[in-house]
Amino acid sequence: MSKIFDAIIVGGGIIGSSCAMHLAESDLSVLLIEAKEIGSGTSAAGMGHIVVLDDSEEQFVLSSYSRKLWKELSCKLPEDVQWKQFGTIWVAADDEEMQIVKEKHAFYTERGIKTEVLDKKALAEAEPNLREDLVGGLLVCDDAVIYPQCASLYFANRAKENNGSVLINSKVKEINTDGTVLLGDGRKFSGGIIVNAAGCDSVDLSKNCGVFKRKGHLVVTDSYPGLIRHQVIELGYLKSAHVITSDSVAFNIQPRISGKMLIGSSRQSNADDSRIDHVVLAKMLDRAFDYIPRLRHIWAVRTWCGFRPATPDKLPLIGPSPDSEKIWFATGHEGLGITTSTGTGRLLADMVLGKQPEIPCEPYLPNRCAVGDSSDAQ
Ligand SMILES: Cc1cc2nc3c(=O)[nH]c(=O)nc-3n(C[C@H](O)[C@H](O)[C@H](O)COP(=O)(O)OP(=O)(O)OC[C@H]3O[C@@H](n4cnc5c(N)ncnc54)[C@H](O)[C@@H]3O)c2cc1C
């Protein structure tokens, strides 16, 4: 009879790999199954910004907890993960946005997140290439940047070092409520629990989980060291991320250790086509040129699209299915899954082990919405 694992995780993106690492480090026997390569799905398409966001209290709690865990991990990360604490500057274009900067500063300060209000002069000193009429910004000092695919691989390798097993190029066809998974090639594995961490494809395995795709474009430039020094985002980004029903673009630029820059961002909810949408791309770049006119004169080296695994209430699903104690979810992290991978893995492992988590798990439990089980009949 084949081995029964304590936990089988389906999907080796940054979320599934982090869950595998946290479970294996808790001495559970773990099998991580990935259809392609580790970290090759949405996690390879993401920007890698480790950022505290406050669209809701629940989002703030999970993202700040996760950033704290990243920081604790940072000294152990291999070089290829490219951890660097650049900080984020949220840019205010007018007095109304400057008021939001002050409110955010108060909110973050009250909760122990280090921020600084930058006036017009301080903003220009911090980022000399921004256009001149901007009125100020908020510097979130401890936000960082990583290279997500290598981080996913690091998590999966840490699972292996703790006796976890990793299967790649192995697509799961069914997750069953009896705690088995069936692979496309006929292999079958049994687990105490099965975690659906298949990102945008979660819905193929658990048809009622409600996860849907939000398309995003990114551009990577050639190397221009020092052209920007922080991750710089317009305050309007928050509005763009918040509104789920319509397409949107916002200015968001990231420096990399190499001197290259990543330029985003766009969001489209009803777009299944993985090809570049040139209309959206042009709008996104116009937004960036508007904030940093010098960008018009630099070289881009590649453009791509990715799909964020979204949920209707903009919070991830972490925990057991309401319909089956054997089936768990770690999915639906939308545009924040690189950041919240650490918190998700820790939270899930604490729940599995029956330990009191450091943050409340209730806001992320799948039973808050009509999430169905996986089903034996897909
Ligand atoms: C343009 C863009 C920019 C982003 N920028 C950021 C950012 O700066 N910061 C941030 O925090 N987040 C960002 N995100 C969001 C982040 O990338 C995602 O939330 C995160 O990568 C989701 O990880 P995941 O593991 O759930 O999904 P994935 O990485 O897609 O992993 C799921 C895995 O499951 C596998 N799989 C699917 N079906 C099966 C099956 N049947 N059997 C086995 N395996 C299967 C897939 O092959 C895949 O590897 C961005 C996303 C996009 C698109």
The ligand as an SDF file (V2000), in Angstrom:
LIG
                    3D

 53 58  0  0  0  0  0  0  0  0999 V2000
    1.0950   41.3580  -13.1650 C   0  0  0  0  0  0  0  0  0  0  0  0
    1.0850   40.8720  -11.7450 C   0  0  0  0  0  0  0  0  0  0  0  0
    1.8220   41.5580  -10.7780 C   0  0  0  0  0  0  0  0  0  0  0  0
    1.8030   41.1120   -9.4500 C   0  0  0  0  0  0  0  0  0  0  0  0
    2.5740   41.7560   -8.5390 N   0  0  0  0  0  0  0  0  0  0  0  0
    2.5740   41.3480   -7.2430 C   0  0  0  0  0  0  0  0  0  0  0  0
    3.3840   42.0060   -6.2830 C   0  0  0  0  0  0  0  0  0  0  0  0
    4.1470   42.9120   -6.6110 O   0  0  0  0  0  0  0  0  0  0  0  0
    3.3030   41.6040   -4.9870 N   0  0  0  0  0  0  0  0  0  0  0  0
    2.4710   40.5950   -4.5840 C   0  0  0  0  0  0  0  0  0  0  0  0
    2.4120   40.3090   -3.3810 O   0  0  0  0  0  0  0  0  0  0  0  0
    1.7250   39.9130   -5.4990 N   0  0  0  0  0  0  0  0  0  0  0  0
    1.7460   40.2750   -6.8050 C   0  0  0  0  0  0  0  0  0  0  0  0
    0.9850   39.6220   -7.7210 N   0  0  0  0  0  0  0  0  0  0  0  0
    0.1060   38.5420   -7.2790 C   0  0  0  0  0  0  0  0  0  0  0  0
    0.8450   37.2380   -7.1100 C   0  0  0  0  0  0  0  0  0  0  0  0
    1.6800   37.0190   -8.2250 O   0  0  0  0  0  0  0  0  0  0  0  0
   -0.1710   36.0880   -6.9350 C   0  0  0  0  0  0  0  0  0  0  0  0
   -1.1030   36.4100   -5.9330 O   0  0  0  0  0  0  0  0  0  0  0  0
    0.5530   34.8090   -6.5500 C   0  0  0  0  0  0  0  0  0  0  0  0
    1.6040   34.5300   -7.4420 O   0  0  0  0  0  0  0  0  0  0  0  0
   -0.4170   33.6390   -6.5240 C   0  0  0  0  0  0  0  0  0  0  0  0
    0.3460   32.4960   -6.2300 O   0  0  0  0  0  0  0  0  0  0  0  0
   -0.2930   31.0610   -6.3160 P   0  0  0  0  0  0  0  0  0  0  0  0
    0.7130   30.1100   -5.7980 O   0  0  0  0  0  0  0  0  0  0  0  0
   -1.6580   31.0690   -5.6900 O   0  0  0  0  0  0  0  0  0  0  0  0
   -0.5770   30.8500   -7.8710 O   0  0  0  0  0  0  0  0  0  0  0  0
    0.4080   30.2890   -8.9980 P   0  0  0  0  0  0  0  0  0  0  0  0
    1.7330   30.8940   -8.9320 O   0  0  0  0  0  0  0  0  0  0  0  0
   -0.3150   30.3780  -10.2920 O   0  0  0  0  0  0  0  0  0  0  0  0
    0.5800   28.7760   -8.5790 O   0  0  0  0  0  0  0  0  0  0  0  0
   -0.4240   27.8140   -8.7960 C   0  0  0  0  0  0  0  0  0  0  0  0
    0.2750   26.5890   -9.3530 C   0  0  0  0  0  0  0  0  0  0  0  0
   -0.6510   25.5250   -9.4170 O   0  0  0  0  0  0  0  0  0  0  0  0
   -0.2910   24.7280  -10.5290 C   0  0  0  0  0  0  0  0  0  0  0  0
   -1.4750   23.9500  -10.8960 N   0  0  0  0  0  0  0  0  0  0  0  0
   -2.6330   24.3990  -11.4140 C   0  0  0  0  0  0  0  0  0  0  0  0
   -3.4790   23.3680  -11.6210 N   0  0  0  0  0  0  0  0  0  0  0  0
   -2.8230   22.2630  -11.2060 C   0  0  0  0  0  0  0  0  0  0  0  0
   -3.1830   20.8910  -11.1860 C   0  0  0  0  0  0  0  0  0  0  0  0
   -4.3650   20.4750  -11.6380 N   0  0  0  0  0  0  0  0  0  0  0  0
   -2.2760   20.0030  -10.7180 N   0  0  0  0  0  0  0  0  0  0  0  0
   -1.0660   20.4270  -10.2480 C   0  0  0  0  0  0  0  0  0  0  0  0
   -0.6820   21.7200  -10.2610 N   0  0  0  0  0  0  0  0  0  0  0  0
   -1.5530   22.6180  -10.7260 C   0  0  0  0  0  0  0  0  0  0  0  0
    0.0950   25.7440  -11.5880 C   0  0  0  0  0  0  0  0  0  0  0  0
    0.9110   25.1580  -12.5700 O   0  0  0  0  0  0  0  0  0  0  0  0
    0.8060   26.7980  -10.7630 C   0  0  0  0  0  0  0  0  0  0  0  0
    2.2130   26.6300  -10.7480 O   0  0  0  0  0  0  0  0  0  0  0  0
    1.0130   39.9980   -9.0800 C   0  0  0  0  0  0  0  0  0  0  0  0
    0.3070   39.3030  -10.0490 C   0  0  0  0  0  0  0  0  0  0  0  0
    0.3480   39.7310  -11.3810 C   0  0  0  0  0  0  0  0  0  0  0  0
   -0.3990   38.9500  -12.4120 C   0  0  0  0  0  0  0  0  0  0  0  0
  1  2  1  0
  2  3  1  0
  2 52  2  0
  3  4  2  0
  4  5  1  0
  4 50  1  0
  5  6  2  0
  6  7  1  0
  6 13  1  0
  7  8  2  0
  7  9  1  0
  9 10  1  0
 10 11  2  0
 10 12  1  0
 12 13  2  0
 13 14  1  0
 14 15  1  0
 14 50  1  0
 15 16  1  0
 16 17  1  0
 16 18  1  0
 18 19  1  0
 18 20  1  0
 20 21  1  0
 20 22  1  0
 22 23  1  0
 23 24  1  0
 24 25  2  0
 24 26  1  0
 24 27  1  0
 27 28  1  0
 28 29  2  0
 28 30  1  0
 28 31  1  0
 31 32  1  0
 32 33  1  0
 33 34  1  0
 33 48  1  0
 34 35  1  0
 35 36  1  0
 35 46  1  0
 36 37  1  0
 36 45  1  0
 37 38  2  0
 38 39  1  0
 39 40  1  0
 39 45  2  0
 40 41  1  0
 40 42  2  0
 42 43  1  0
 43 44  2  0
 44 45  1  0
 46 47  1  0
 46 48  1  0
 48 49  1  0
 50 51  2  0
 51 52  1  0
 52 53  1  0
M  END
$$$$
